[in-house]
Amino acid sequence: MVVASLTLGAIVGVVLSGAFLYFEVGRYAVPQVPVTLFDERKVLFAYTAGLFVGIPLAIAFILFELSMGNGALVSALLFLALLVIGDEVAQWALLRTRYWGREPARPFYATAFRAAVGGIISLALISQYLSNPTITADGTALVVLESMAVVALQVAGSFLSLPASASGDRIGGSAVAGAVFSTVGFFLLGIGYIGGEVTAYVGALVALLGAFLVYRRLRHILASVPAPASGPKPPEPETPLAYGRTEGSLPSSNEKPPRGDD
């Protein structure tokens, strides 16, 4: 049963996060655009890194939900803080590395990283539900809705956590803005343990709708990433290359090379 729940959770988590990368990030790759706006290998590696980083963050999320279910609000807020701060620190560290943080395509790598984190949290969420002895259609629909909201919160939060652009077309982008947004969104996902199933549905729908609106408002960040410059074509040499010899040692076009018996 544990293996089956983990497998189904992994399928849903990968499908949700992978679908975002395929449809949204893929919109800015060839052949949808003339030139791919990002390094595809770096996007893949950022997604892979998010899968590993998402494991401790998923544990924090599950402990937050369990604390909410037990009525331990102080512990719930503590685990929620660990989840949100871990999200922001991980994205901050990712974008400070030489590999991901030295080019304009940073938003693509940040959102791929956070989408993978959301996929792992969705895996934990679904696996926890499927481990219960009683599984209902309403409960299954609720946990799938919450999984969609988790991935959406992670993706939208990644945009809010990016610093404001130098052109001034977006203001207020910072880790604080992303943390506040994620805190409210994840808390909405946990109020169902206090108010019941109807409250859980309302909280998940509000969180999903809020994440969708934020993402829709900030998705232009990806489109504004400049295409990588190919650079000017190097000029062709007018004279034969020296290949390590000095220029004076090259024979001119009117001079015959010396023979060995001269």
Helices and strands as residue ranges (DSSP letters): H 2-23, G 25-28, H 40-69, H 73-94, H 106-130, H 137-160, H 175-190, H 192-195, H 197-218, H 220-223, G 247-249
